[in-house]
Amino acid sequence: MQSTGFSLLLLVAAAGCSAAADRRVLYDRRVTPQPWSVVARASKHQRLHVLLAVQQQNLDALDKKFWAVSDPKSSEWQQFMSKDEIGELVKSKAEDMDAVVSWLKAGLSEDAVMTQSHDSVDVRLSVKDAERLFETEIWIYTHSDGHTILRTQGKHSVPQEIGLAIEFVEGLADFPQKRSVKTMPKKRSADDTVTLVAPQTLVEMYSIPKQPAATKVSQGAAEFQGDTSYNQVDLSAFFNQTGLAQQKVSDIVGPYDGTVPDTEASLDVQYIMGVGQNQVDWYWTSDLWMYAFSNNFFNTKEVPDAVSISWGWAENQQCSAQIAGSECTTIGADSQQYVARTNTEFQKIGLRGVSLFVASGDSGANGRTDPTCTDGVLHSSFPGSSPYVTTVGATMLQNPKFELANPPPACSSQGARAKCASGGTEVAVSSAEAGFTSGGGFSTYTKMPSYQKAAVSEYLSSMASKLPPATYFNSSNRAYPDLSAMGSNYLVYMQVSGGFSPVGGTSAATPAVAGIAAYLNDYSYQKSGKPLGFLNPLLYQMYAELPGAFTDVTSGDNKCTESGCFASCQGYYAAKGWDPVTGLGTPVASQMLAYLEKHFASRASLSEVIV
């Protein structure tokens, strides 16, 4: 009897080991990131949204084509590809995709919704299905701001053959990133005039055309992780009080509830539309993070020409917000893998002819994950550190001028000591004055692209004695931001907050720059019938050939964080030319348009010679 029992135990143990060996554990959650709290086990009938990234092919060919269509000196410039052409180029192996789809179909109920693309599978399923497929438990988690999500507790896994076919799964264990905009600092001298920003401020400062673009360029703002609402009544009041023509968002993609507006989304929408006037305006939201957004965006048939993204998180903590690096494997991959796959999606988007604009971050070179500068390394912010997006930093005004010819009513909303500026000397924002510090530096993972090597090398050489310790950053990697714009005290209208409030951040500068891009795209459409697509090679070539297309910002630094300045904080200084605080400088739209006119004329002449 004892022998038989012992044999039975051995058989059971062997069966358990075999079962474990047959599955790949993607993550084993043992901690809950702050400020989230576990509430209760999820109901079997609640719904989840997960995205499986299936292995891709031919990435070298994708990379070659992306740079060819993005380089203004290339014979293939603006020869964009369709969604299906790009999808066919990088599509997963048939055996990998078939394995993933068959496994999902076998475990999904009839009410599940599965969408297959060339290299991913998007699934909206019940908790019951998710727990069965991934052999896990789904729990309810609540953020301190009231936001509630469903995520795993304990292990979740997939069969080994599925683990080999995919790169990772998003939406099961990863927690949302959160962002914030900065309200106007309260401590000021009684004699100070508070400098406010309205759309007219930006038009004057950046020589933006006063007439709307001639063609219907499309543009939009992207929001994430439950931060999904602006209010149309607020938008209408904003246009009314800033003296602009009434406009409406024509296309909304993703979760949206206009009855619960928030400041971040309102800022993005009001200023991309307030600067890039009379365009076809989109509003795009994602309930997951950056890979899911970029994958969904790419796989949508019709998309806007330009997108403003005012979101980011530490590049080395992309796989899970606010969890230490040792825990940062929640999606079944590390952050470097996540960044690489998302960068591929950005290339696919650029190859369609879309311009992506991304905020550089609001906590200086140290980043939001190291508020007191104790890590002994500088933290790049992703997606701002991606070489496939145009990254935007923030400035503020010294010696402001208040000479708007006809200040709109909004400019009187903050009292007699607050006025809308018309210009002045731009410097890098500081935490003491603006409540935040512009992010910038060098990517943790991605090599420096050729388009910026000359400009960055000049900075590294001229500022060698003032750089952070060499162990703090990798000077051979992608450097950012690419350019900057005013980022402090933008007037944003929200009825629930009592009307206008001054807010700021690189999240204010980014939609403004995206709005300026509408006029550049408009000119491109008139000349070639196509948008400009990924802008960076053009911008750096423009800077080299016409420096006056940018206003150089040479004062300030990004050593401090949102939490303040500490003795251990390192960072970079603004300087002549490109720098990791303000990039190439702030845009001079009239000169940018003049450069485009010359560039298109030159290409037309070359084409005539070739013919």
Solvent accessible surface area in square Angstrom, and as a share of the most:
residue,aa,sasa,rsa
1,M,203,0.91
2,Q,167,0.74
3,S,84,0.54
4,T,94,0.55
5,G,32,0.31
6,F,125,0.52
7,S,52,0.33
8,L,109,0.54
9,L,124,0.62
10,L,99,0.49
11,L,122,0.61
12,V,92,0.53
13,A,57,0.44
14,A,59,0.45
15,A,62,0.48
16,G,41,0.39
17,C,90,0.54
18,S,61,0.39
19,A,59,0.46
20,A,71,0.55
21,A,66,0.51
22,D,84,0.44
23,R,41,0.15
24,R,65,0.24
25,V,76,0.44
26,L,8,0.04
27,Y,13,0.05
28,D,42,0.22
29,R,1,0.00
30,R,169,0.62
31,V,69,0.40
32,T,37,0.21
33,P,6,0.04
34,Q,133,0.59
35,P,48,0.30
36,W,5,0.02
37,S,63,0.40
38,V,61,0.35
39,V,86,0.49
40,A,44,0.34
41,R,102,0.37
42,A,6,0.05
43,S,54,0.35
44,K,94,0.40
45,H,154,0.69
46,Q,65,0.29
47,R,105,0.38
48,L,10,0.05
49,H,26,0.12
50,V,0,0.00
51,L,3,0.01
52,L,0,0.00
53,A,0,0.00
54,V,0,0.00
55,Q,68,0.30
56,Q,25,0.11
57,Q,56,0.25
58,N,87,0.45
59,L,77,0.38
60,D,128,0.66
61,A,45,0.35
62,L,1,0.00
63,D,52,0.27
64,K,159,0.67
65,K,52,0.22
66,F,1,0.00
67,W,70,0.25
68,A,19,0.15
69,V,0,0.00
70,S,2,0.01
71,D,53,0.27
72,P,2,0.01
73,K,148,0.63
74,S,23,0.15
75,S,95,0.62
76,E,60,0.27
77,W,12,0.04
78,Q,8,0.04
79,Q,88,0.39
80,F,43,0.18
81,M,39,0.18
82,S,57,0.37
83,K,47,0.20
84,D,81,0.42
85,E,94,0.42
86,I,0,0.00
87,G,1,0.01
88,E,91,0.41
89,L,43,0.21
90,V,0,0.00
91,K,88,0.37
92,S,8,0.05
93,K,102,0.43
94,A,69,0.54
95,E,115,0.51
96,D,28,0.14
97,M,10,0.05
98,D,86,0.45
99,A,34,0.26
100,V,0,0.00
101,V,17,0.10
102,S,70,0.45
103,W,39,0.14
104,L,1,0.00
105,K,133,0.56
106,A,93,0.72
107,G,8,0.08
108,L,31,0.15
109,S,47,0.30
110,E,181,0.81
111,D,86,0.44
112,A,19,0.15
113,V,86,0.50
114,M,52,0.23
115,T,82,0.48
116,Q,97,0.43
117,S,25,0.16
118,H,51,0.23
119,D,2,0.01
120,S,3,0.02
121,V,0,0.00
122,D,31,0.16
123,V,0,0.00
124,R,107,0.39
125,L,1,0.00
126,S,11,0.07
127,V,0,0.00
128,K,109,0.46
129,D,0,0.00
130,A,0,0.00
131,E,15,0.07
132,R,115,0.42
133,L,8,0.04
134,F,1,0.00
135,E,102,0.46
136,T,14,0.08
137,E,71,0.32
138,I,0,0.00
139,W,64,0.23
140,I,32,0.16
141,Y,0,0.00
142,T,38,0.22
143,H,19,0.08
144,S,89,0.57
145,D,90,0.47
146,G,53,0.51
147,H,44,0.20
148,T,72,0.42
149,I,19,0.10
150,L,19,0.09
151,R,13,0.05
152,T,0,0.00
153,Q,48,0.22
154,G,11,0.11
155,K,108,0.46
156,H,0,0.00
157,S,8,0.05
158,V,0,0.00
159,P,18,0.12
160,Q,72,0.32
161,E,106,0.47
162,I,2,0.01
163,G,6,0.06
164,L,139,0.69
165,A,2,0.01
166,I,2,0.01
167,E,36,0.16
168,F,0,0.00
169,V,1,0.00
170,E,1,0.01
171,G,0,0.00
172,L,1,0.00
173,A,1,0.01
174,D,10,0.05
175,F,4,0.02
176,P,0,0.00
177,Q,3,0.01
178,K,46,0.19
179,R,26,0.10
180,S,46,0.30
181,V,20,0.11
182,K,33,0.14
183,T,90,0.52
184,M,33,0.15
185,P,32,0.20
186,K,169,0.71
187,K,197,0.83
188,R,87,0.32
189,S,63,0.41
190,A,94,0.73
191,D,119,0.62
192,D,62,0.32
193,T,42,0.24
194,V,16,0.09
195,T,22,0.13
196,L,0,0.00
197,V,0,0.00
198,A,0,0.00
199,P,1,0.00
200,Q,41,0.18
201,T,0,0.00
202,L,1,0.00
203,V,16,0.09
204,E,80,0.36
205,M,34,0.15
206,Y,2,0.01
207,S,48,0.31
208,I,6,0.03
209,P,42,0.27
210,K,143,0.60
211,Q,134,0.59
212,P,56,0.35
213,A,10,0.08
214,A,86,0.67
215,T,42,0.24
216,K,125,0.53
217,V,0,0.00
218,S,14,0.09
219,Q,0,0.00
220,G,3,0.03
221,A,0,0.00
222,A,0,0.00
223,E,0,0.00
224,F,0,0.00
225,Q,4,0.02
226,G,45,0.43
227,D,21,0.11
228,T,16,0.09
229,S,4,0.03
230,Y,9,0.03
231,N,32,0.17
232,Q,55,0.25
233,V,94,0.54
234,D,3,0.02
235,L,1,0.01
236,S,40,0.26
237,A,24,0.18
238,F,0,0.00
239,F,0,0.00
240,N,92,0.47
241,Q,58,0.26
242,T,0,0.00
243,G,59,0.57
244,L,27,0.13
245,A,74,0.57
246,Q,104,0.46
247,Q,22,0.10
248,K,149,0.63
249,V,20,0.11
250,S,75,0.48
251,D,47,0.25
252,I,77,0.39
253,V,40,0.23
254,G,42,0.40
255,P,67,0.42
256,Y,78,0.30
257,D,67,0.35
258,G,13,0.13
259,T,112,0.65
260,V,99,0.57
261,P,19,0.12
262,D,34,0.18
263,T,37,0.21
264,E,27,0.12
265,A,0,0.00
266,S,1,0.01
267,L,0,0.00
268,D,0,0.00
269,V,3,0.01
270,Q,3,0.01
271,Y,0,0.00
272,I,3,0.01
273,M,1,0.01
274,G,0,0.00
275,V,0,0.00
276,G,0,0.00
277,Q,28,0.13
278,N,69,0.35
279,Q,13,0.06
280,V,49,0.28
281,D,3,0.01
282,W,27,0.09
283,Y,0,0.00
284,W,5,0.02
285,T,5,0.03
286,S,12,0.08
287,D,52,0.27
288,L,4,0.02
289,W,7,0.02
290,M,0,0.00
291,Y,0,0.00
292,A,6,0.05
293,F,2,0.01
294,S,0,0.00
295,N,7,0.04
296,N,70,0.36
297,F,1,0.00
298,F,2,0.01
299,N,44,0.23
300,T,36,0.21
301,K,157,0.66
302,E,110,0.49
303,V,25,0.14
304,P,2,0.01
305,D,16,0.08
306,A,1,0.00
307,V,2,0.01
308,S,0,0.00
309,I,0,0.00
310,S,5,0.03
311,W,7,0.03
312,G,20,0.19
313,W,18,0.06
314,A,8,0.07
315,E,1,0.01
316,N,53,0.27
317,Q,26,0.12
318,Q,4,0.02
319,C,1,0.00
320,S,1,0.01
321,A,1,0.01
322,Q,61,0.27
323,I,9,0.05
324,A,68,0.52
325,G,51,0.49
326,S,103,0.67
327,E,49,0.22
328,C,6,0.04
329,T,59,0.34
330,T,0,0.00
331,I,1,0.01
332,G,10,0.10
333,A,6,0.05
334,D,65,0.34
335,S,6,0.04
336,Q,94,0.42
337,Q,87,0.39
338,Y,3,0.01
339,V,3,0.01
340,A,57,0.44
341,R,5,0.02
342,T,0,0.00
343,N,8,0.04
344,T,13,0.08
345,E,0,0.00
346,F,0,0.00
347,Q,12,0.05
348,K,1,0.00
349,I,0,0.00
350,G,4,0.03
351,L,0,0.00
352,R,43,0.16
353,G,1,0.01
354,V,6,0.04
355,S,2,0.01
356,L,5,0.02
357,F,3,0.01
358,V,0,0.00
359,A,6,0.04
360,S,0,0.00
361,G,22,0.22
362,D,11,0.05
363,S,6,0.04
364,G,5,0.05
365,A,3,0.02
366,N,3,0.02
367,G,11,0.11
368,R,76,0.28
369,T,36,0.21
370,D,5,0.03
371,P,59,0.37
372,T,59,0.34
373,C,6,0.04
374,T,102,0.60
375,D,76,0.39
376,G,39,0.38
377,V,57,0.33
378,L,17,0.09
379,H,18,0.08
380,S,5,0.03
381,S,18,0.12
382,F,0,0.00
383,P,0,0.00
384,G,0,0.00
385,S,0,0.00
386,S,1,0.01
387,P,3,0.02
388,Y,31,0.12
389,V,0,0.00
390,T,2,0.01
391,T,0,0.00
392,V,0,0.00
393,G,0,0.00
394,A,0,0.00
395,T,0,0.00
396,M,25,0.11
397,L,22,0.11
398,Q,89,0.39
399,N,122,0.63
400,P,42,0.26
401,K,110,0.47
402,F,68,0.28
403,E,129,0.58
404,L,20,0.10
405,A,97,0.75
406,N,127,0.65
407,P,80,0.50
408,P,8,0.05
409,P,80,0.50
410,A,1,0.00
411,C,8,0.05
412,S,87,0.56
413,S,51,0.33
414,Q,53,0.23
415,G,40,0.39
416,A,95,0.73
417,R,128,0.47
418,A,5,0.04
419,K,100,0.42
420,C,7,0.04
421,A,0,0.00
422,S,18,0.12
423,G,11,0.11
424,G,33,0.32
425,T,73,0.42
426,E,20,0.09
427,V,6,0.03
428,A,3,0.03
429,V,1,0.01
430,S,38,0.25
431,S,22,0.14
432,A,91,0.71
433,E,89,0.40
434,A,4,0.03
435,G,28,0.27
436,F,0,0.00
437,T,2,0.01
438,S,1,0.00
439,G,2,0.02
440,G,3,0.02
441,G,3,0.03
442,F,12,0.05
443,S,1,0.01
444,T,60,0.35
445,Y,58,0.22
446,T,26,0.15
447,K,135,0.57
448,M,22,0.10
449,P,12,0.07
450,S,95,0.61
451,Y,33,0.13
452,Q,0,0.00
453,K,104,0.44
454,A,85,0.66
455,A,17,0.13
456,V,0,0.00
457,S,62,0.40
458,E,118,0.53
459,Y,4,0.02
460,L,36,0.18
461,S,87,0.56
462,S,80,0.52
463,M,25,0.11
464,A,66,0.51
465,S,111,0.72
466,K,117,0.50
467,L,44,0.22
468,P,7,0.04
469,P,57,0.36
470,A,88,0.68
471,T,117,0.68
472,Y,45,0.17
473,F,32,0.14
474,N,65,0.34
475,S,47,0.30
476,S,60,0.39
477,N,3,0.01
478,R,0,0.00
479,A,0,0.00
480,Y,3,0.01
481,P,0,0.00
482,D,0,0.00
483,L,4,0.02
484,S,0,0.00
485,A,0,0.00
486,M,2,0.01
487,G,0,0.00
488,S,13,0.08
489,N,7,0.04
490,Y,0,0.00
491,L,0,0.00
492,V,3,0.02
493,Y,38,0.14
494,M,11,0.05
495,Q,117,0.52
496,V,111,0.64
497,S,68,0.44
498,G,75,0.72
499,G,8,0.08
500,F,25,0.11
501,S,36,0.23
502,P,10,0.06
503,V,3,0.02
504,G,2,0.02
505,G,0,0.00
506,T,1,0.01
507,S,4,0.03
508,A,0,0.00
509,A,0,0.00
510,T,0,0.00
511,P,0,0.00
512,A,1,0.01
513,V,7,0.04
514,A,0,0.00
515,G,0,0.00
516,I,4,0.02
517,A,3,0.02
518,A,1,0.01
519,Y,9,0.04
520,L,5,0.03
521,N,2,0.01
522,D,11,0.06
523,Y,37,0.14
524,S,0,0.00
525,Y,63,0.24
526,Q,100,0.44
527,K,115,0.49
528,S,45,0.29
529,G,50,0.48
530,K,78,0.33
531,P,16,0.10
532,L,2,0.01
533,G,0,0.00
534,F,6,0.03
535,L,6,0.03
536,N,0,0.00
537,P,13,0.08
538,L,3,0.02
539,L,4,0.02
540,Y,11,0.04
541,Q,24,0.11
542,M,0,0.00
543,Y,50,0.19
544,A,78,0.61
545,E,100,0.45
546,L,53,0.26
547,P,79,0.49
548,G,42,0.40
549,A,0,0.00
550,F,12,0.05
551,T,65,0.38
552,D,58,0.30
553,V,1,0.01
554,T,75,0.43
555,S,52,0.34
556,G,30,0.29
557,D,44,0.23
558,N,0,0.00
559,K,60,0.25
560,C,20,0.12
561,T,0,0.00
562,E,49,0.22
563,S,69,0.44
564,G,20,0.19
565,C,86,0.52
566,F,81,0.34
567,A,119,0.92
568,S,57,0.37
569,C,12,0.07
570,Q,53,0.24
571,G,1,0.01
572,Y,2,0.01
573,Y,70,0.26
574,A,8,0.07
575,A,11,0.09
576,K,172,0.73
577,G,6,0.05
578,W,4,0.01
579,D,0,0.00
580,P,0,0.00
581,V,0,0.00
582,T,0,0.00
583,G,0,0.00
584,L,0,0.00
585,G,0,0.00
586,T,0,0.00
587,P,2,0.01
588,V,27,0.16
589,A,0,0.00
590,S,50,0.32
591,Q,69,0.31
592,M,4,0.02
593,L,37,0.18
594,A,47,0.37
595,Y,11,0.04
596,L,0,0.00
597,E,100,0.45
598,K,148,0.63
599,H,20,0.09
600,F,21,0.09
601,A,57,0.44
602,S,69,0.44
603,R,61,0.22
604,A,54,0.42
605,S,62,0.40
606,L,107,0.53
607,S,61,0.39
608,E,133,0.59
609,V,122,0.70
610,I,132,0.67
611,V,162,0.93
